[in-house]
Amino acid sequence: MTGTPTTRQHLERPETRLALRVQHRLLRAAREYLDGGGFTELLPPVIGPVTDPGGRGSKQIDIDYYGHRYKLMTSAILYKQASLLAFDRMYYVAPNVRLEPPETRFTGRHLAEFHQIDVEIAGAARDDAMRVAEELVTHIVRQVAADCGDELSRLGRDPHTLREAYTSRFRRLTHSEAIAELSGAGHPHNPDGEIDWAGEELLARKATVPFFVTDYPKGSRGFYDSEDPGRAGTLRNFDLLAPEGYGEIISGSQRESDYPRLVARIRESGENPAKYGWYLDVVRAGIPASAGFGLGVQRLTRYLIGAASLWEATAYPKLPGVAAP
């Protein structure tokens, strides 16, 4: 598909209604788990003077905010860290807008507008965030399989295919191990770069359970991912990939919260620290060390319902490069 159906056609499709019922249960299950774990839900910001610079080739959208050039949020990562001044454990269900390259509309896994469940935990290390991510996804999959069997079956998804995802532990492999697997599978890859979409799909196609990829190289991710002090050039971060070829559904990390190191990392990324003035002012006065992650709502929905493309997992799909209401 190179475009989306009209809004009316899409919303009247029985498959859309079934997918959105599953997504509703997904969101309810996420709130059950997070609220039960002492997390506070906050309403996320939509605009700001800066946003997450870490998109894979995507562009940001500028708006005129009373004569100032502001951005639509590509992710609320910087605000999540600041929010820990109020709450030790918080989350958003946040809308994000990223102008992905037009050619990514053919991947089946990109939208220009999407939502994330954004989680941040004060005083946490990367492994703490990974534990929460695994428990959260396990809880969601279990509840959807238990309560949405009819919807899944009508969508052609056997609920039993999800059982292994909520009864098994999630495997972990490092970025280096993932690159070695890809090379062994005939998909050589730059060891210092982000894993490309085809590589993620290849890794995930062999899996039956979600799995983590950790330790991405410095330079492949945002300046807010902390560097391992014992392994220069390696970041304390992770992705969670859905099995059956669906690929990344979560990205997370232990955050950099030290002011001098943050300024240095921003400069290393080629950006001017002055752009991030409000954020650096907050960091300079002191913020809690933390770890957290963002879970793509539409991507997890796509995996749960077994859809071929991400537009099937949202009410108002906006494919990259395609004008849509």
C-alpha positions as CSV (number, residue, x, y, z in Angstrom):
1,M,0.0,0.0,0.0
2,T,1.4,3.5,-0.9
3,G,-1.4,5.5,0.8
4,T,-4.1,5.1,3.4
5,P,-7.8,4.6,2.8
6,T,-10.0,7.6,3.5
7,T,-10.8,8.3,7.1
8,R,-14.3,7.0,6.6
9,Q,-13.2,3.8,4.8
10,H,-10.6,3.1,7.5
11,L,-12.9,3.7,10.5
12,E,-15.7,1.6,9.0
13,R,-13.5,-1.4,8.3
14,P,-14.3,-4.3,10.7
15,E,-10.6,-5.0,11.0
16,T,-9.9,-1.4,12.2
17,R,-12.5,-1.7,15.0
18,L,-11.1,-5.0,16.1
19,A,-7.5,-3.6,16.1
20,L,-8.5,-0.6,18.1
21,R,-10.3,-2.8,20.7
22,V,-7.1,-4.7,21.2
23,Q,-5.2,-1.4,21.5
24,H,-7.7,-0.2,24.1
25,R,-7.0,-3.3,26.1
26,L,-3.3,-2.8,25.6
27,L,-3.5,0.7,27.1
28,R,-5.7,-0.4,30.0
29,A,-3.2,-3.2,30.8
30,A,-0.3,-0.8,30.7
31,R,-2.0,1.6,33.1
32,E,-2.9,-1.4,35.4
33,Y,0.7,-2.4,35.6
34,L,2.3,1.0,35.9
35,D,-0.3,2.4,38.3
36,G,0.1,-0.7,40.4
37,G,3.9,-0.2,40.5
38,G,3.6,3.3,41.9
39,F,4.0,5.2,38.7
40,T,2.2,8.6,38.2
41,E,0.7,9.4,34.8
42,L,1.4,12.9,33.6
43,L,0.1,14.7,30.6
44,P,2.9,15.2,28.1
45,P,4.0,18.5,26.5
46,V,3.2,18.8,22.8
47,I,5.5,21.7,21.8
48,G,8.8,23.1,23.2
49,P,11.9,25.0,22.2
50,V,13.7,21.7,21.5
51,T,12.8,18.1,21.2
52,D,14.6,14.7,21.0
53,P,17.4,15.0,18.4
54,G,17.8,11.2,18.2
55,G,15.4,10.3,15.4
56,R,16.8,7.9,12.8
57,G,16.9,10.2,9.8
58,S,13.5,11.8,10.6
59,K,12.9,15.6,10.5
60,Q,11.4,17.8,13.2
61,I,8.5,20.1,12.6
62,D,8.9,23.8,13.5
63,I,6.1,26.1,14.5
64,D,5.9,29.8,15.1
65,Y,5.2,30.2,18.9
66,Y,4.6,33.9,19.5
67,G,7.6,34.8,17.4
68,H,9.8,31.9,18.7
69,R,10.7,28.9,16.7
70,Y,9.4,25.9,18.6
71,K,9.2,22.2,17.8
72,L,6.5,19.6,17.9
73,M,7.6,16.8,20.1
74,T,9.4,13.9,18.4
75,S,9.6,12.4,21.9
76,A,9.3,13.9,25.4
77,I,12.6,12.4,26.7
78,L,14.0,15.7,28.0
79,Y,10.7,16.5,29.8
80,K,10.6,13.0,31.3
81,Q,13.9,13.6,33.1
82,A,12.7,17.0,34.3
83,S,9.5,15.4,35.6
84,L,11.4,13.4,38.1
85,L,11.8,16.6,40.1
86,A,8.1,16.1,41.0
87,F,7.7,12.3,40.9
88,D,10.2,9.4,41.3
89,R,8.3,7.1,38.9
90,M,6.2,8.6,36.1
91,Y,4.8,7.9,32.6
92,Y,3.1,9.5,29.7
93,V,1.0,8.2,26.9
94,A,2.5,10.7,24.5
95,P,1.8,11.7,20.9
96,N,4.9,12.1,18.8
97,V,5.4,13.6,15.3
98,R,8.4,12.7,13.2
99,L,8.7,13.4,9.5
100,E,10.2,10.1,8.6
101,P,11.9,9.7,5.1
102,P,9.1,9.1,2.5
103,E,10.6,5.8,1.5
104,T,10.0,4.4,5.0
105,R,6.2,4.2,4.2
106,F,7.1,0.9,2.4
107,T,8.6,-0.7,5.6
108,G,5.2,-1.4,7.1
109,R,6.6,-0.1,10.5
110,H,6.7,3.7,10.2
111,L,4.1,6.4,10.8
112,A,4.7,10.2,10.9
113,E,2.4,10.5,13.9
114,F,2.4,7.8,16.6
115,H,2.1,7.3,20.4
116,Q,4.6,6.1,23.0
117,I,4.1,4.9,26.6
118,D,7.0,6.9,28.0
119,V,8.4,5.6,31.4
120,E,11.1,7.2,33.6
121,I,12.4,5.9,37.0
122,A,14.5,8.0,39.4
123,G,17.5,6.3,40.8
124,A,17.3,3.4,38.4
125,A,20.0,1.8,36.3
126,R,19.6,0.3,32.8
127,D,18.8,-3.2,34.1
128,D,16.1,-1.8,36.4
129,A,14.4,-0.2,33.3
130,M,14.8,-3.4,31.3
131,R,13.1,-5.4,34.1
132,V,10.1,-2.9,34.2
133,A,9.9,-3.1,30.4
134,E,9.9,-6.9,30.4
135,E,7.2,-7.0,33.1
136,L,5.1,-4.3,31.4
137,V,5.1,-6.1,28.0
138,T,4.5,-9.5,29.6
139,H,1.5,-8.1,31.5
140,I,0.1,-6.4,28.4
141,V,0.5,-9.5,26.2
142,R,-1.0,-11.8,28.8
143,Q,-4.1,-9.5,29.4
144,V,-4.7,-9.0,25.6
145,A,-4.4,-12.8,25.0
146,A,-6.8,-13.5,27.9
147,D,-9.4,-10.8,27.1
148,C,-9.2,-10.2,23.3
149,G,-9.3,-13.8,22.0
150,D,-12.3,-13.1,19.8
151,E,-10.9,-10.0,18.3
152,L,-7.5,-11.7,17.6
153,S,-9.2,-14.7,16.1
154,R,-11.3,-12.6,13.8
155,L,-8.2,-10.7,12.7
156,G,-6.6,-14.1,11.8
157,R,-4.3,-14.1,14.8
158,D,-4.3,-17.3,16.9
159,P,-4.1,-16.0,20.6
160,H,-2.0,-19.1,21.4
161,T,0.8,-17.8,19.3
162,L,1.3,-15.1,22.0
163,R,1.6,-17.5,24.9
164,E,5.3,-17.9,24.7
165,A,5.7,-14.1,24.9
166,Y,4.2,-14.0,28.3
167,T,5.5,-17.3,29.8
168,S,9.1,-17.0,28.8
169,R,12.0,-14.8,29.9
170,F,13.2,-12.3,27.3
171,R,16.6,-13.1,25.8
172,R,19.4,-10.6,25.9
173,L,22.2,-10.1,23.3
174,T,24.6,-7.2,22.9
175,H,24.8,-5.0,19.8
176,S,28.1,-6.8,19.0
177,E,26.5,-10.2,19.2
178,A,23.6,-9.0,17.1
179,I,26.0,-7.7,14.4
180,A,27.8,-11.1,14.5
181,E,24.5,-12.9,14.0
182,L,23.6,-10.7,11.1
183,S,27.0,-11.3,9.5
184,G,26.5,-15.0,9.9
185,A,23.1,-14.7,8.2
186,G,24.6,-12.9,5.2
187,H,23.7,-9.4,6.2
188,P,27.0,-7.7,7.0
189,H,26.6,-4.6,9.1
190,N,28.6,-1.6,10.3
191,P,29.7,-2.5,13.8
192,D,29.6,1.2,14.9
193,G,26.1,2.0,13.6
194,E,22.4,1.6,14.4
195,I,21.0,-1.8,13.2
196,D,19.1,-1.1,10.0
197,W,15.5,-2.1,9.5
198,A,16.3,-5.1,7.4
199,G,18.7,-6.3,10.0
200,E,16.2,-5.9,12.8
201,E,13.6,-7.8,10.8
202,L,16.1,-10.6,10.1
203,L,17.0,-10.9,13.8
204,A,13.4,-10.8,14.9
205,R,12.1,-13.3,12.3
206,K,14.0,-16.1,14.0
207,A,12.6,-15.3,17.4
208,T,9.3,-16.5,19.1
209,V,9.7,-14.3,22.2
210,P,10.5,-10.6,22.5
211,F,14.3,-10.0,23.1
212,F,16.6,-7.2,24.1
213,V,19.6,-5.8,22.2
214,T,21.9,-3.9,24.5
215,D,25.1,-1.8,24.4
216,Y,24.7,0.3,21.3
217,P,27.8,2.2,20.2
218,K,28.2,5.8,21.1
219,G,27.2,8.0,18.2
220,S,24.3,5.7,17.1
221,R,21.9,7.2,19.7
222,G,21.0,10.5,21.5
223,F,23.3,12.4,23.8
224,Y,21.1,11.5,26.8
225,D,22.1,7.8,26.8
226,S,24.9,7.5,29.3
227,E,28.2,6.0,28.3
228,D,29.6,3.0,30.2
229,P,32.5,4.4,32.2
230,G,34.3,1.0,32.0
231,R,33.8,0.6,28.3
232,A,34.4,3.8,26.4
233,G,32.3,4.2,23.3
234,T,29.5,1.8,24.6
235,L,26.2,3.2,25.8
236,R,24.1,1.8,28.7
237,N,21.0,1.4,26.6
238,F,18.7,-1.2,25.0
239,D,16.0,-1.9,22.5
240,L,13.3,-4.5,22.8
241,L,12.4,-6.3,19.6
242,A,9.2,-8.1,19.0
243,P,9.5,-11.6,17.4
244,E,8.2,-12.9,14.1
245,G,10.0,-10.1,12.3
246,Y,8.2,-7.2,13.8
247,G,11.3,-5.6,15.2
248,E,11.8,-2.7,17.7
249,I,8.9,-1.8,19.9
250,I,10.9,-0.2,22.8
251,S,14.0,1.9,23.1
252,G,15.5,2.9,26.5
253,S,18.6,3.7,28.4
254,Q,20.2,4.8,31.6
255,R,20.3,8.6,31.3
256,E,23.2,10.9,31.4
257,S,22.5,13.4,34.2
258,D,25.9,14.9,34.9
259,Y,26.0,18.5,33.5
260,P,29.6,18.7,32.2
261,R,29.3,15.2,30.5
262,L,25.9,16.2,29.0
263,V,27.4,19.4,27.5
264,A,30.3,17.4,26.1
265,R,28.0,14.8,24.6
266,I,25.8,17.5,23.0
267,R,28.9,19.1,21.5
268,E,30.2,15.7,20.3
269,S,26.8,15.2,18.5
270,G,27.5,18.4,16.5
271,E,24.9,20.5,18.2
272,N,25.1,23.8,20.1
273,P,24.4,23.3,23.8
274,A,22.7,26.8,23.9
275,K,19.8,25.2,22.0
276,Y,19.0,23.1,25.1
277,G,19.2,26.0,27.5
278,W,16.1,25.3,29.6
279,Y,17.0,21.6,29.9
280,L,20.6,22.2,30.8
281,D,19.6,24.8,33.4
282,V,17.5,22.1,35.0
283,V,20.3,19.6,34.8
284,R,22.9,22.1,36.2
285,A,20.7,22.7,39.3
286,G,20.5,18.9,39.7
287,I,18.2,16.2,38.6
288,P,17.9,12.6,39.7
289,A,19.9,10.0,38.0
290,S,17.4,7.8,36.1
291,A,16.6,5.2,33.5
292,G,13.6,4.8,31.3
293,F,12.1,3.8,27.9
294,G,9.5,4.5,25.3
295,L,7.1,1.8,24.1
296,G,5.5,2.3,20.7
297,V,1.8,1.8,21.1
298,Q,1.0,1.2,17.4
299,R,4.0,-1.1,17.0
300,L,3.0,-3.3,19.9
301,T,-0.5,-3.3,18.6
302,R,0.7,-4.4,15.2
303,Y,2.6,-7.3,16.8
304,L,-0.4,-8.3,19.0
305,I,-2.8,-8.4,16.1
306,G,-0.3,-9.8,13.6
307,A,-0.8,-6.9,11.1
308,A,1.3,-6.5,8.0
309,S,1.5,-2.7,8.3
310,L,1.5,-0.2,11.1
311,W,-1.3,1.9,9.5
312,E,-3.7,-0.9,10.5
313,A,-2.9,-0.3,14.2
314,T,-4.1,3.3,14.4
315,A,-7.3,5.2,13.9
316,Y,-5.9,8.1,11.9
317,P,-2.8,6.8,10.0
318,K,-0.3,9.2,8.6
319,L,2.2,7.4,6.4
320,P,5.5,9.1,5.7
321,G,5.3,11.3,2.6
322,V,1.5,10.9,2.3
323,A,-0.8,13.8,3.0
324,A,-3.7,12.6,5.3
325,P,-6.2,14.3,7.6
